Amino acid sequence: MPLAMNREVFITCAVTGSGGTQDRSPYVPRSPEQIAKSAIDAAKAGAAVVHCHVRDPETGKPSRDGRLYREVTERIRDSGTDVVLNLTAGMGGDLMFDGSEAMDRMSAKSDMAGATERVAHVVECRPEICTLDCGTMNFNEADYVMVNTPGLLRDMAKRMADSGTRIEIEAFDTGHLWLAKQLASEGIIPDPVLVQLCMGVPWGAPDDLNTFLAMVNNVPSNWFWSAFALGRNQMAYVAASVLAGGNVRVGLEDNLWLDKGVLATNAQLVERAATIISNLGARVITPAEVRVKLKLEKRAPLPR
């Protein structure tokens, strides 16, 4: 493919995620107050978009409690910080089994919910963007499947669109892009379409450049896209995404480290990404400019 560098780049900061990282770094925010503050700090450092999960304030474990989402949303909005709010809708599709001889029954550790429940916090909080994981896949754990069937995705996407929220497709492999293109062609995912390419998540698309370019080449030319990779390759993919024509995502959901042996804050990761972008000769754009590109409003409008 020819080099088609993006000269106007927006940064998304994935603030805390749903992984078991809460005890691996003191900078991984747990409470709604900590998550909101970290998101605000990331915005001040240059992130136009903040992608938020919530956690149990006491244990730090991932949660999908609507009250926690409301508090995070209200704290960010009440701060007056200009940033595009992006809430996950990825929770509630965790199918687990108790070993390879117990595949006939779902483990009690599973967290499975229907479409209404999975998007309830989106409908209530009305963020500008929410995520839709466009496929079922094995994750790193031995007996864990992330479940997103085509029927479920159609139902969730319709509820998201009806709430006035822009959908951000999360694609972990080329097949997810294939399904996303079908949903977009059916009008279930409305224009303008936004996709996040998720690289290096076991066992999705590996984060080598050949696979990355295969993913990029499967994104329709009229879509907006962004990409990230996990861990040590997070900053390398900032450069790769810009050079390939996309936007970038960094943050503690995907990587805890600023340098070898140096734990990062979200703001520091955003600052590092912004430096890379500017050194490439591109410009980091503002939340207001993102809203124009993606046809967003500060609070997702109710349908008329």
C-alpha positions in Angstrom: 0.0 0.0 0.0 1.2 3.6 -0.6 2.2 5.7 2.4 -0.8 7.7 3.3 0.3 9.5 6.5 -2.4 11.1 8.7 -1.5 14.7 9.3 -4.3 15.5 11.7 -4.4 12.8 14.5 -6.6 12.4 17.5 -5.4 10.5 20.6 -7.7 8.2 22.5 -6.7 7.4 26.1 -8.0 4.0 27.4 -8.0 4.9 31.0 -8.3 1.7 33.1 -9.7 -1.3 31.1 -11.2 -4.5 32.4 -8.0 -6.6 32.8 -6.5 -7.8 36.1 -4.0 -4.9 36.2 -5.3 -3.2 39.3 -2.6 -4.6 41.6 0.3 -4.3 39.1 0.5 -0.5 39.2 -0.6 2.1 41.7 -1.5 4.4 38.8 -4.4 2.1 37.5 -7.5 4.0 38.7 -10.2 2.1 40.6 -12.8 4.4 42.0 -15.0 6.6 39.9 -13.2 9.7 41.3 -9.8 8.2 40.4 -11.0 7.2 36.9 -12.5 10.6 36.2 -9.4 12.4 37.5 -7.1 10.2 35.4 -9.3 10.8 32.3 -9.3 14.6 32.9 -5.5 14.6 33.3 -5.2 12.6 30.1 -7.4 15.2 28.3 -5.2 18.0 29.6 -2.1 16.2 28.3 -3.7 16.0 24.8 -6.2 13.2 24.6 -9.2 14.2 22.6 -11.1 11.0 23.6 -11.2 9.1 26.9 -12.3 5.5 26.8 -13.6 4.4 30.1 -14.4 1.2 31.9 -15.3 1.1 35.6 -14.0 -1.0 38.5 -15.1 -2.0 42.0 -13.7 0.9 44.1 -12.6 -1.5 46.9 -11.1 -4.4 45.0 -10.3 -2.8 41.7 -11.9 -5.7 39.8 -13.8 -4.9 36.6 -17.4 -4.0 37.0 -20.4 -3.0 34.9 -22.4 -1.3 37.7 -24.4 1.5 36.1 -24.0 3.7 39.2 -20.3 3.7 38.8 -20.6 4.7 35.1 -23.0 7.5 36.0 -20.5 8.8 38.6 -17.6 8.7 36.2 -19.6 10.4 33.5 -20.9 13.1 35.8 -17.5 13.8 37.3 -15.9 14.3 33.9 -18.8 16.5 32.6 -19.0 18.5 35.8 -15.2 19.3 35.6 -15.8 21.4 32.5 -13.0 19.5 30.7 -13.4 19.5 27.0 -13.0 15.8 26.0 -15.0 13.3 24.0 -16.4 10.6 26.4 -16.3 7.0 25.1 -17.8 4.3 27.3 -17.2 0.6 26.9 -20.0 -1.8 26.2 -17.7 -4.8 26.2 -18.6 -6.2 29.6 -21.2 -9.0 30.0 -19.9 -11.4 27.3 -17.5 -13.4 29.4 -18.1 -17.1 29.0 -15.9 -19.3 31.2 -15.6 -23.0 31.7 -14.2 -25.1 34.6 -11.6 -26.9 32.6 -11.6 -29.0 29.4 -13.7 -31.8 30.8 -16.5 -29.5 31.9 -17.4 -27.9 28.6 -21.0 -28.9 28.9 -21.8 -26.3 31.5 -20.9 -22.6 32.0 -18.7 -21.8 35.0 -20.1 -19.7 37.8 -17.2 -17.3 37.0 -18.9 -16.3 33.8 -20.5 -12.9 33.3 -23.1 -13.1 30.6 -25.8 -10.5 30.0 -28.4 -9.7 27.3 -28.3 -6.8 24.9 -30.5 -4.6 27.0 -28.3 -5.0 30.1 -25.1 -4.6 28.2 -26.0 -1.2 26.9 -28.1 0.1 29.8 -25.3 2.4 31.0 -24.9 3.8 27.5 -28.6 4.5 27.1 -28.6 6.2 30.5 -25.3 8.2 30.4 -25.5 9.0 26.7 -21.7 9.3 26.0 -20.6 10.6 22.6 -19.1 7.3 21.7 -19.4 3.7 22.9 -17.6 0.5 21.8 -19.0 -2.5 20.0 -16.7 -5.6 20.0 -17.5 -7.0 16.5 -16.8 -10.7 17.1 -16.4 -13.7 19.4 -12.9 -14.8 20.2 -10.7 -16.8 22.6 -8.9 -14.7 25.1 -5.6 -15.4 26.8 -7.1 -17.4 29.7 -7.3 -21.1 29.0 -11.1 -21.5 29.2 -12.5 -18.0 28.5 -14.4 -16.9 25.4 -15.5 -13.3 24.7 -19.0 -13.8 23.2 -20.4 -11.4 20.7 -22.7 -13.2 18.3 -24.0 -11.5 15.1 -27.6 -11.4 16.5 -26.4 -9.9 19.8 -24.3 -7.3 17.9 -27.2 -6.3 15.7 -29.4 -5.8 18.8 -26.8 -3.9 20.8 -25.8 -1.7 17.8 -29.5 -0.7 17.2 -29.9 0.3 20.9 -26.6 2.3 20.8 -27.7 4.1 17.6 -31.2 4.7 19.0 -29.6 6.4 22.0 -27.8 8.8 19.8 -24.4 7.5 20.6 -21.7 7.0 17.9 -20.5 3.4 17.7 -16.8 2.7 17.8 -16.2 -0.8 16.3 -13.5 -2.7 18.1 -11.9 -5.2 15.7 -9.6 -7.9 17.1 -9.1 -9.7 13.8 -9.9 -9.4 10.1 -13.1 -11.4 10.4 -14.4 -8.8 12.9 -13.9 -6.2 10.2 -15.8 -8.4 7.7 -18.8 -8.5 10.1 -18.6 -4.8 10.8 -18.7 -4.0 7.1 -21.8 -6.1 6.8 -23.5 -4.3 9.8 -22.6 -1.0 8.3 -23.9 -2.0 4.9 -27.2 -2.9 6.5 -27.3 0.6 8.2 -27.2 -1.0 11.6 -23.9 0.9 12.3 -24.6 4.4 11.0 -22.2 6.8 9.3 -19.7 8.1 10.0 -18.2 4.7 10.9 -15.3 4.6 13.4 -13.2 1.5 14.1 -10.4 0.7 16.6 -7.9 -1.9 15.4 -6.8 -4.0 18.4 -3.4 -5.5 17.8 -1.6 -8.1 19.9 -4.5 -9.2 22.1 -4.2 -13.0 22.6 -5.7 -14.7 20.5 -6.7 -12.1 18.0 -4.6 -10.3 15.4 -0.9 -10.4 16.3 0.9 -7.1 16.3 3.3 -7.7 13.5 3.3 -5.1 10.7 2.1 -7.5 8.0 -1.0 -8.3 9.9 -1.5 -4.7 10.9 -1.4 -3.6 7.2 -3.9 -6.4 6.4 -6.2 -5.0 9.0 -5.7 -1.4 7.6 -6.3 -2.5 4.1 -9.6 -4.1 5.2 -10.9 -0.7 6.5 -13.2 1.0 4.0 -11.6 4.3 2.8 -14.5 6.4 4.1 -14.2 5.1 7.7 -12.3 6.7 10.4 -9.9 4.4 12.2 -7.5 4.2 15.1 -5.1 1.5 16.4 -3.3 0.3 19.4 -0.9 -2.5 20.5 -0.3 -3.9 23.9 2.6 -3.5 26.3 6.1 -2.6 24.9 4.7 -2.0 21.4 2.2 0.6 22.4 4.4 3.6 21.3 5.7 1.9 18.2 2.1 1.6 17.1 1.5 5.3 17.6 4.1 5.9 14.9 2.8 3.0 12.7 -0.8 4.1 12.9 0.0 7.7 11.9 2.2 6.6 9.0 -0.6 4.2 7.8 -3.2 7.0 7.9 -4.9 6.4 11.2 -5.3 7.8 14.7 -3.9 6.4 17.9 -4.8 5.0 21.3 -2.7 4.7 24.4 -3.4 4.3 28.1 -3.2 2.0 31.1 -5.8 -0.4 29.7 -3.2 -1.6 27.2 0.2 -0.8 28.7 1.5 0.0 32.2 5.0 1.2 31.4 6.5 4.5 30.3 10.0 3.0 30.0 11.7 -0.2 31.2 11.1 -0.4 34.9 9.2 2.9 35.0 5.4 2.7 35.6 3.4 5.3 33.7 0.4 7.4 34.3 -2.2 7.9 31.6 -1.2 11.6 31.2 2.4 10.5 30.7 1.5 8.0 28.0 -0.6 10.7 26.2 2.3 13.1 26.4 4.7 10.6 24.9 2.2 9.8 22.1 1.7 13.5 21.4 5.5 14.0 21.1 5.8 11.1 18.6 3.0 12.5 16.5 4.4 16.0 16.4 7.9 14.6 15.6 6.5 12.8 12.6 5.2 16.2 11.3 1.6 15.6 12.2 -0.7 17.6 14.5 -2.7 16.5 17.5 -6.2 17.6 17.0 -8.7 18.8 19.6 -12.0 17.4 20.9 -13.9 20.0 19.0 -12.2 18.9 15.8 -13.0 15.3 16.5 -16.6 16.2 17.0 -16.7 17.8 13.6 -15.1 14.8 11.9 -17.4 12.2 13.7 -20.5 14.4 13.8 -20.7 14.3 17.6 -22.3 16.4 20.3 -20.9 16.9 23.8 -23.8 14.8 25.2 -25.3 12.3 22.8 -28.6 13.7 21.6 -31.8 11.9 22.3 -33.5 10.7 19.1 -36.2 13.0 17.7 
